[in-house]
Amino acid sequence: MWTGSTPVSLIHCGVTVAFRISVIFRIPAARNTEHGWKSKAAPRNFSDSRTPISGVVLNSVGCQVSRVVLADDHAELLREVQELLKPEFEVVAAVSNGGMLVRSVREFQPDIVISDFQMPGIGGIDACRQILREGCCRAAIILTMYNDMQLVAAALQAGILGYVLKVDAGEELIPAIRRVLGGAVYLSRGIRRKWIE
């Protein structure tokens, strides 16, 4: 039986799966936009982590929360994911296409991006590759319905550390965010089973 404490070598990409623990978080107010919504929180300067950040959100024990940008072309799913993350994370923008994702991440400099694979315009993997190359955020997760090993390999090769199936999101998305923010790879159960087989 596969467990989170067992290192797994991903044959196609040579990436080792490991797991780490992160802190617990909360969410801010937001404003509506044409293709989703964005938080009123101020963008951060990732180039110098020592610079004080105005408008940060702290959790109940005084720790700064991690900021998230969401991207999916299904409005109902975006709302559901926002509600899921609400107790623990600050979602600063939720958008419906790849172009808006890139622009929002450049504006808000979030800690992590959670993106669908297939969206109008730029696809999720290509958008995340561009974002990560530019250094606009620390990490990215693909949230998709596709249990496809070639897509998993493409995501990992693009530097995306998380691949979560939508069917498993209710149980796995928050643990995936924590682990990916800690620098570890996270793959949904269905993906792990398929890879091991």
Secondary structure, 3 states (H helix, E strand, C coil): CCCCCCCEEECCCCEEECCCCCCCCCCCCEEEECCEEEECCCCCCCCCCCCCCCCCCECCCCCECCEEEEECCCHHHHHHHHHHHCCCCEEEEEECCHHHHHHHHHHHCCCEEEECCCCCCCCHHHHHHHHHHHCCCCEEEEEECCCCHHHHHHHHHCCCCEEEEHHHHHHHHHHHHHHHHCCCCEECHHHHHHHHC
